[in-house]
Structures are given as C-alpha cells and as structure tokens.
Amino acid sequence: MEQAKLVFTGKPVPDSLMDQQQSFQAENATLEADSAFQSWLQNTGKTQERARLLVFGPSHFMYWYGLVSLKPLTPGAGLLAYELPAARIAQRVQAGNLAAFDRPLSQTIPDFLHALAQQGVAVYQNLGDSPTPYLLETLDLDKQKLTQSLYLGVSH
C-alpha cells in the first residue's frame, strides 16, 4: 500500500525514558494532562485523533506522541514536527482506544510484526537497519480504530 508524505507533530521522547513495563504511559499521561497540549489539539480541530511514532536506529529509538497530518500543523508549545516520506507501507487496522498507546512496546511491536510476517511481508530483524525505520500508529477515538503502519520503502 502507498502512503503519502506525512508530517508528525508532537513530543519526542528518548527510549531511555521508557518505564519498567516497556511503555511510555507516564509520558503520554503527562502530555494528555498538559493544558497547552489540549489547547493545541482544539486549535488543530483534531481532538479525536492521536498518533505515536517510533523512529528506530541501529541500537536505540525515539518515541513520538502527538498527531499526524498530510500538511504541517503549527506546533504547540514544546512540540516538534517530523516529516515522514511518501512510502510503501504494510498496515493492520484493529479496534483500539487511548489505552492502546500505553501497552508495553515489547508486546505490541512483536505482535504487529508477527502478523505482517504471516501475511508474507518481509520485515527487518532490527528495524533500525531499514532505510525507512518508521512504525506509525494512528488512533481515531470516534471510531475506536487503531491503525498500525510499518514503512517498507520510500516511494519514487
């Protein structure tokens, strides 16, 4: 499947801040409780959307929490933008709510990658070795729909 170029706007968090359960639950909760973040969501008109992005390196990764859009959003206080290339992706859609983003990555990532492998999708053993080392998850709170996307290669 082809994915258009996207812009992720949110808060980046280094993997060293992952908790003992291998999640970013505290980081997510802190941002959700931040009135500036909530005000920014209101200003974007995307109060019922959330996204998280994992950008993998060879031995570490960066976690992002915020929103994804086709066009750049004006970042709120403390938020940054990260551009994702147009790419081929593999995707899985399932039911989900905000708690889905608090589950341990040690469960959610292998589960997703295993499901893709069963569909015949070739996946890097170390996602940081990929030229497109991105795993994007978007959440539609109105529809209670979680979409997981693994970037497979840049579109030309």
C-alpha positions as CSV (number, residue, x, y, z in Angstrom):
1,M,0.0,0.0,0.0
2,E,1.2,3.5,-0.8
3,Q,1.3,6.2,1.9
4,A,1.6,9.9,1.0
5,K,4.2,12.1,2.7
6,L,3.0,12.9,6.3
7,V,4.1,15.3,9.0
8,F,4.1,14.1,12.6
9,T,3.7,16.9,15.1
10,G,4.2,16.0,18.8
11,K,6.6,15.4,21.6
12,P,9.7,13.3,21.0
13,V,10.9,11.1,23.9
14,P,14.1,9.2,24.0
15,D,13.9,5.4,24.6
16,S,15.8,5.9,27.9
17,L,12.5,7.3,29.4
18,M,10.6,4.1,28.7
19,D,9.2,2.7,32.0
20,Q,9.8,-0.7,33.6
21,Q,6.7,-2.1,31.8
22,Q,8.4,-1.0,28.5
23,S,5.8,1.6,27.8
24,F,5.6,5.4,27.7
25,Q,2.4,5.5,29.7
26,A,3.7,8.2,32.1
27,E,4.9,10.4,29.2
28,N,1.6,10.0,27.4
29,A,-0.4,10.9,30.5
30,T,1.8,13.9,31.2
31,L,1.2,15.3,27.7
32,E,-2.6,14.5,27.8
33,A,-2.8,16.4,31.2
34,D,-1.0,19.4,29.7
35,S,-3.4,22.2,29.1
36,A,-1.2,23.7,26.4
37,F,-1.4,20.3,24.5
38,Q,-5.1,20.1,24.9
39,S,-5.5,23.7,23.7
40,W,-3.3,22.8,20.7
41,L,-5.5,19.8,19.9
42,Q,-8.5,22.1,20.0
43,N,-6.8,24.6,17.7
44,T,-6.0,21.9,15.2
45,G,-9.6,20.6,15.2
46,K,-8.2,17.1,15.8
47,T,-9.2,16.4,19.4
48,Q,-10.4,12.9,18.5
49,E,-7.1,11.8,16.9
50,R,-3.8,10.7,18.3
51,A,-0.7,9.1,16.9
52,R,2.6,7.7,18.1
53,L,5.7,7.1,16.0
54,L,8.7,5.0,16.6
55,V,11.8,6.1,14.7
56,F,14.4,3.3,15.0
57,G,18.1,3.5,14.9
58,P,20.6,0.6,15.0
59,S,20.6,0.4,18.8
60,H,18.1,3.0,20.1
61,F,14.8,4.5,19.0
62,M,12.9,7.8,19.5
63,Y,9.3,7.7,20.6
64,W,6.9,10.4,19.5
65,Y,3.4,11.2,20.7
66,G,1.0,13.7,19.1
67,L,-0.8,13.9,15.7
68,V,-0.1,13.1,12.1
69,S,-1.3,15.0,9.1
70,L,-0.9,15.5,5.4
71,K,0.1,19.1,5.8
72,P,2.3,20.7,8.6
73,L,0.4,21.8,11.7
74,T,1.6,24.7,13.7
75,P,3.4,23.1,16.6
76,G,2.2,24.0,20.1
77,A,4.5,24.8,23.0
78,G,7.2,22.2,23.3
79,L,6.1,20.2,20.2
80,L,8.2,19.5,17.2
81,A,7.5,18.4,13.6
82,Y,9.0,15.3,11.9
83,E,8.4,14.7,8.2
84,L,7.7,11.1,7.1
85,P,8.4,10.3,3.4
86,A,6.0,9.0,0.9
87,A,6.4,5.3,1.1
88,R,5.2,1.8,0.7
89,I,3.8,0.5,3.9
90,A,2.3,-2.6,5.4
91,Q,-0.7,-1.9,7.6
92,R,-3.1,-3.5,10.2
93,V,-6.3,-2.0,11.4
94,Q,-8.0,-3.1,14.6
95,A,-10.2,-1.8,17.4
96,G,-8.4,0.4,19.9
97,N,-8.7,3.3,22.3
98,L,-6.2,5.6,24.1
99,A,-5.1,2.8,26.4
100,A,-3.7,1.0,23.3
101,F,-0.8,3.6,23.4
102,D,0.0,2.6,27.0
103,R,0.6,-1.1,26.3
104,P,4.2,-2.3,26.5
105,L,6.1,-2.0,23.3
106,S,7.6,-5.4,24.0
107,Q,4.1,-6.8,23.3
108,T,2.7,-4.5,20.7
109,I,5.6,-4.4,18.3
110,P,6.4,-8.1,18.1
111,D,2.6,-8.9,17.8
112,F,2.3,-6.5,14.8
113,L,5.5,-7.7,13.1
114,H,4.4,-11.3,13.5
115,A,1.1,-10.6,11.9
116,L,2.8,-8.9,9.0
117,A,5.3,-11.8,8.6
118,Q,2.3,-14.2,8.5
119,Q,1.0,-12.1,5.6
120,G,4.3,-12.6,3.8
121,V,5.7,-9.1,4.5
122,A,9.5,-9.1,4.8
123,V,10.5,-7.3,8.0
124,Y,14.0,-6.3,9.1
125,Q,15.1,-8.2,12.2
126,N,16.4,-4.9,13.5
127,L,14.0,-2.2,12.3
128,G,16.9,0.3,12.7
129,D,18.6,-1.3,9.8
130,S,15.8,-0.3,7.5
131,P,16.2,2.8,5.2
132,T,12.7,3.7,6.4
133,P,12.8,2.9,10.1
134,Y,9.3,4.0,11.0
135,L,6.4,2.4,12.8
136,L,3.4,4.7,12.9
137,E,0.3,4.1,14.9
138,T,-2.8,6.3,14.5
139,L,-5.9,6.3,16.6
140,D,-9.3,7.5,15.7
141,L,-11.1,8.0,19.0
142,D,-14.5,8.5,17.4
143,K,-14.4,5.2,15.6
144,Q,-12.2,3.4,18.2
145,K,-9.9,2.4,15.4
146,L,-6.1,1.8,15.8
147,T,-4.1,1.7,12.5
148,Q,-0.6,0.4,12.7
149,S,1.8,1.1,9.7
150,L,5.3,-0.2,9.1
151,Y,7.3,1.7,6.5
152,L,8.8,-0.7,3.9
153,G,10.5,1.6,1.4
154,V,10.4,5.1,0.0
155,S,8.1,5.7,-2.9
156,H,9.8,7.1,-6.0
